[in-house]
């Protein structure tokens, strides 16, 4: 898994999820829906199990959502996700915006999220 490689390097990074990454959130049926749900479950499990190591070097998880309505909804969920994963969770409206936010997070010397014991 790529985050494990990045963690091992010990250098600050962010993870940017492209806009089509969350297409599994769209109404689906059958096998595509099951695969999307399984993928989300596996990612969440990995992030939770590796939260301390991830939080040591990952400065943020950034999702791109072009729809301002969907983006606003996701922002309301970000506090819960930050607590679960121990890493700031941000939303951007485009790839350039996500890249700019990512650069700012990597350059930031402080942490937006505190890890619970």
DAGIJO-V615622 format. One record per residue. N is the residue number from 1. SS is DSSP state (a for helix, b for strand, c for the rest). PHI is phi in degrees with one decimal (999 if undefined). PSI is psi in whole degrees, -180 to 180 (NA if undefined). Layout:
n = {N:N}
ss = {SS:SS}
phi = {PHI:PHI}
psi = {PSI:PSI}
//
This chain:
n = {1:2:3:4:5:6:7:8:9:10:11:12:13:14:15:16:17:18:19:20:21:22:23:24:25:26:27:28:29:30:31:32:33:34:35:36:37:38:39:40:41:42:43:44:45:46:47:48:49:50:51:52:53:54:55:56:57:58:59:60:61:62:63:64:65:66:67:68:69:70:71:72:73:74:75:76:77:78:79:80:81:82:83:84:85:86:87:88:89:90:91:92:93:94:95:96:97:98:99:100:101:102:103:104:105:106:107:108:109:110:111:112:113:114:115:116:117}
ss = {c:a:a:a:a:a:a:a:a:c:c:c:b:b:b:b:b:c:a:a:a:a:a:a:a:c:c:c:c:a:a:a:a:a:a:a:a:a:a:a:a:a:a:a:a:a:a:a:a:c:a:a:a:a:a:a:a:b:b:b:b:b:b:b:c:c:c:a:a:a:a:a:a:a:a:a:a:a:a:a:a:a:a:a:a:c:c:c:b:b:b:b:c:c:a:a:a:a:a:a:a:a:a:a:a:a:a:c:c:c:c:c:c:c:c:c:c}
phi = {999:-59.0:-58.0:-62.1:-62.9:-66.7:-61.7:-61.2:-70.2:74.9:-104.1:-60.8:-154.4:-125.0:-115.1:-108.0:-96.5:-64.4:-58.8:-81.7:-64.9:-95.6:-60.3:-63.7:-78.1:-71.8:-58.9:-140.1:-134.1:66.3:-61.3:-58.7:-66.0:-63.4:-63.7:-63.9:-64.4:-64.1:-61.8:-63.0:-63.3:-66.0:-63.0:-62.1:-62.5:-61.5:-61.9:-68.0:-67.5:-112.8:-59.9:-67.1:-64.6:-64.3:-64.3:-67.2:-130.3:-83.4:-89.0:169.8:-111.3:-120.0:-106.3:-97.9:-136.9:-72.3:-75.9:-64.4:-66.9:-66.1:-63.9:-62.5:-62.9:-66.4:-61.0:-66.2:-86.5:-64.3:-62.2:-65.2:-67.3:-61.0:-65.5:-68.6:-101.0:72.8:-135.4:-56.1:-115.9:-124.2:-121.6:-135.4:-90.8:-157.8:-63.8:-59.6:-64.6:-63.4:-64.3:-64.0:-62.8:-61.3:-62.2:-65.9:-65.4:-64.3:-76.0:-70.4:-79.3:-111.4:-106.3:-82.7:-126.3:-98.2:-82.3:-76.0:-63.8}
psi = {137:-45:-35:-41:-45:-39:-44:-30:-26:14:145:140:167:160:125:123:119:164:-34:-3:-34:18:-19:-14:-16:151:124:166:164:-144:-44:-41:-42:-43:-42:-44:-42:-41:-45:-41:-44:-42:-46:-42:-46:-45:-41:-44:-26:20:-41:-47:-41:-46:-24:-29:-22:122:-9:156:123:123:140:125:113:-30:120:-32:-48:-37:-43:-40:-43:-35:-36:-26:-13:-35:-41:-43:-39:-42:-41:-40:-15:18:140:137:121:161:146:155:-13:167:-44:-39:-42:-42:-42:-45:-41:-44:-40:-41:-43:-37:-19:129:-13:170:134:-18:133:139:133:150:NA}
//
